[in-house]
Amino acid sequence: MEYFSEHYVTLILTAIYVGGCLYIGWYFKKKASQGVEGYYVAKREIPGWVISLAFFSTSASTNTYIGQAGKSFQYGLSWAWMGLIWTVFCIISWQLLGPKMRFQTARLKSFTIPDYFHLRYKSNLAKSIRVLSAVIILFATLWYMIGIAKGCAHVLTSVLDIPYEYGAFAIIAITCIYTIWGGMYSVLWTDAIQGIIMFFVAILMLAIPFIYVGGTDNLMEAISNTNHLTITGEPIKSGLVTFGELVSFLYILGIGLSIGMKQISEPKNLIRFYSINNAKSMRFAMIWTPVFLGISLVCVMGLGALVHGMATPDEANYLINNTDEVIGFMLDKFDNKLVSGICVAGLFAAGMSSLASVIIIIGTAFVKDIWHVAKPMPETKIIPRTKWFMAIYCGIVFVMTLYPMAGIVELTAFAGAVFAASFFPAIFGGLYLKWGTDLGAMASMVVGMLVNIIWRFAFRFEYGALKDIHEIIPAFLISMLTYVVVSLMSKKRVPSEKHLEVVFGTSSIHS
């Protein structure tokens, strides 16, 4: 009773939010199970405003609201530049990829990113590309999901005193349940609601340090010349407000590119383009998605730096080495039950929106793009097997979340780097370059994956001079070059003119 009386507002608000997500999943359960197109891409009938909010909410995940916001506690307001990089890539994604991807995937009757590669490059090698891209999804998504679950678990520990392992289980299990029930319908509609919550919670969280300290002047004075220490034990002094003093711009650029470029290469984002219902909706989403994302990022990206104004030197010494716990600390220190309840619901929303999106992606990748390719199955078995695999994979993620390989930012940045280097050349080439070949796509995927892994584990952390050069930079450049060179060297493997006419819209689908 004592625990409930202390946390009842947060518990009630969180329960209402979770109950709403489960209801939406149950509501769409019957509709989603009527066929593969309904379960995988919601029959391409979702309104633009829903897609816009869903894209925003899945792009700005726990990584942003907890990991990235907390990281600025260590690196200062310079970290806020990350938000600009992400917003630029959001604009690029909607302007460069969205309309063409919606058009081509509808003509090719593509339901997943791997099967887009298969249908677009259409050759004896295209099936192998499809399987390889599905394997890459399963590998990179594991890192991403662990980062998301880790962040939510830390918040529940800080605000509600829930043990880390229980919090991780709750976020993964709840999201898995409603995703399994309603497929892409529940993913998109819950994401839209979560996007609304996240937008206002970002503004609310930004206000907390200012209110706690007593206004803008007091807070800025507190962080402009602080006696708190950096991670190396040196006084921060004016480092929080001086650009580049606590972190190199090269590191900001690397992390910004790796996570920002997910928006132009990651399946959980690109699959949004499949489901939008018409050109008018596409135009709405092209304008408003960067607005939702940009405003939210402005609010949260430098938030950790402001939390220094709320922390004692001893608290700051702990948080500087545990930045994933900064936002939970802020809410606990502010100690307002209503505000904590609203923010926890928003942070849950941030985690669930991204988890739901990747849960359905890993299910479709394994069942439709690996199992079904290796051993074709009746359509009636595809959806049930997708559901079973999603549940099993979530179990694996939970176990690995108990022993995370790195912090939230590094986990999600590595996943983003793998997707960007492995997928973007083949996606961009498929959408725009008629001379792109299956061999170019295959080679760029292999090279992108290998350079990411080799640079991270054999070079970046082994040599001090390379630690700020994120793997996305060499991996993306080499992968893109590989796609161009190999495609030009294998011109004989360009799909037939008749097929390209169908893909690019100069011929009817049945011609």
C-alpha positions, 0 to 999 in steps of 0.5 A: 500500500505504501508503494502504491500511495507513492506511485499511484499517479504514474502507475494509473497513467501508465496502465491507461496507456498500456491498456490503450495499446493492447486494445488497439492490437485486439481491435485490429486482430481480425482485420490483420489476419485476413491475408498477408497484405493486411498483416504485413502492410495494412493493405496500403490504406493508412491515412497520411497523418497516421503515417506521418506520426508513426514515422516520427515516433519510430524515428525518435525512440528510446534512443532519442528520449533517453539515450541521446538526451542523456548523452548530452549530460556528458557532451554538453549542448554541442550534442544538440547538433545531432537533432539537425542532422536527423531532421535533414535525413528525415527530409531526404527520406520523404523527398527522395525515397517516399514517393518512389518507394510507394509507387514501385512497391505497389506495382511490384506487389512487394510486402517487405524490403527484402522482397523489394530487392528480389522483385526489383533486381529480378534475376537468378541472384535476386533470391540470394539478395533477398535472403542476405538482406533478411539475415542483415535485418535479423542481425542489426535489429537485435542490437537496436531492440536491446538498446530500446529495452535497456532504456525503458528498463532504466526509466522504470527502475529510476521512477517506479523502483521496478527491478531492471529485469522486470522492466525489460520484460514488461516493455518487450512482452506488452509490445510483442502482444499487441504487435502479434495481434494486429500486425501492421495495423496495430503498429501504425495506429499505436505509433500514431497515438504514441507520436502525439504523446511523445511530441508533447512529452518532449516539450514537457521534459525540456521545461523540467530543469528550468522549472526546478532551478527557477527560470532560464537565467538561473539554469544557464548560470548554473551550467555555464561554469559548473564545478562538475567533472568530466568523465576523465575527472577534469572540471567541466567549467564552461564546456557544457555551453562551448561547442566542441569542447567536450566532444569532437565534431567528428564524433557528433557527425559519425553518430548523427549520420549512423542514426540519421541515415537509418531514416533512409535505409532502415526497414522499419522506417521504409516500410511506412511508405508501403502502407500510405493510401494515396498521393495526397496523404504522401504530400501531407506526410512529406511536409509534417513528418520533419516538423514533428521530428525537428521540434521534438529533437530540439527539445530533447537532444540537449536536455542532459546538459541542462540536468547538470543544473539539477544535480549535486557534484556527487550525483553528477559524478555518477551520472557522467558514467551512466548517462542512460540513467540521466532522464530517470534521475531528472524525473525522480529529482523533480518529484512530481507524480503527475509529471512523472506519470505523463513522462513515463507514459511518453518514454514508454511510447518512445520505446514501444513505437520502435519496438513494435516496428522492428518486431514485425520486421523481424517476423516478416524477414524470417518467415517470408524472406528466408523460410518461405524462400527456402521452402515455400509454404501456403499463405495460410501458414505465413501469418501464424508462423510470423507470429510465433517467430516474433514471440521467440525473437522477443524472448531472445532479445529479453535475455540479451537485454539482461547483459547489454553489449554497450550503452543505448547510443552505441547499440542503436548507432551500430544498428543504424550504421549496418542498415545504412551501409548495407541497404541504402546503395541497393535501395537508392539504385533500385529506385533511381538507377536503371543500370543498377544490377543484382551483383552490385546490390549483393556486393554492396550489402556484403561490403557494407556489413563487413566494413562495419564489423571490421572497423568497429571491432578491429580498428575503431577501439583499438587505435586512439586516433580512430575512436571518433571515426564512427564505422558508418563513415568508411562503411557507407562510402565504400559500400556506395562505391562498390554498388556503382563500380560493380553495377557498371562492371556487370552491365549484362545483368541489368534486368530486361527493358520490359521489367524496368518499364514496369518498375519505373512506370513506363509500362502497365503492370500486365504488359 
